[in-house]
Amino acid sequence: MVTPPRGGVRAVTFDLDFTLWDLTDVIRRADERQYDFLASVCPTVAERYRADDLHALRMAVYEERPDLRHDVTALRIEVLRRLGAECGFDDEAGQRAFEIFLDARHEVTLYEDTIPLLDSLREHYVVGAMTNGNADVGRIGLSHHFDFALSAIDVGAAKPDRIIFEAACHRAGVPAHQIVHVGDEPGSDVVGAARYGMVPVWLNRAREPWPADLEPVEHIELDSLEALGALLEDWRCAGHEPRV
Ligand SMILES: [Mg+2]
């Protein structure tokens, strides 16, 4: 049972993909758009690869380059560089292909409870974003809801590494135990936040069981952001003061 932190909650940080918006099919569509562009500027790509094959190519680079695992952008650029060297398109076309992917990657659908919750938070808490991906809250029109946004790319380490949680703590200017971190991934969000001493909230919209291969950690489990708003309000009403 997780109880309200000593001194109250002063900051709330959010994972992005599948926490604030649905990413189902978004990456697949973005990959297809990138592939269509590459096939149009370089027919050899279409002769040698189907759109699905590029995923395997990315996984191969992921295995080969542990130094790029926290940086999904650099990983994708490296895949495009190798593909260009093999099939005969230049870095400029590769960069353009990446931009096409990135544009499409931001065509996401916010969950219905995202804006109502974010609207209710700024007056009470420091609000931050922490992502392992290359989503940008600015491109989705949400920057005004956040005091800061961190990515694994900026920080050089991905959740659950303590470095990114430590960076969030610094940016929030709040001790870890007064930060609620909300995310959909048990391993990176919940375990990472718990180990760093934040209040971990597992946003489990599909009500999945805790993964059998993951050590259990004390956390709060909620099935909506609306429930998160209610919990924070309860804690405020119970006299646990937010930031001043
Ligand atoms: Mg997520």
Boltz pocket constraint, residues with backbone or C-beta under 6 A from the ligand:
constraints:
  - pocket:
      binder: B
      contacts: [[A, 15], [A, 16], [A, 17], [A, 18], [A, 19], [A, 183], [A, 184], [A, 185]]
      max_distance: 6.0
